[in-house]
């Protein structure tokens, strides 16, 4: 792809990559705190930790998918 659309896609890919880099580990801190037993609460805390881990995995999947879609559209190699 060339021209203005290609430039726009490259700019969008750069922005999406920055957002991915910034937010990839967004939920890691709270999850690690739970792993270190910083939060207590029995079964409800365990359930919350499981949902938090799932949310982090889904966030990372969506970020990776968005980047791959932009790369595919712009014909750029993966970083």
C-alpha positions, 0 to 999 in steps of 0.5 A: 500500500502506498500514498496517504492511506499507507502513511495513515496506517503506519501512523495508526500502527505506531500509535496502536503499538505505543498503546499496547506497550503502555498497557500490556501489563496494566493488570499485572501489578494487582494480580501480583499483589494478589499472588503475594497474598496482599489481598485477603478475603477467602473464596471471593478474593480467589474468584476475583484473582481468577477474573483478573487473570482472565481479563489480563489475558483478554486484554493482551489478546485484543492488543495483539489482534489489533496490531496484527490487523493493522500490520496485515492492512499496511503490509508491514512486518511484525516488530 
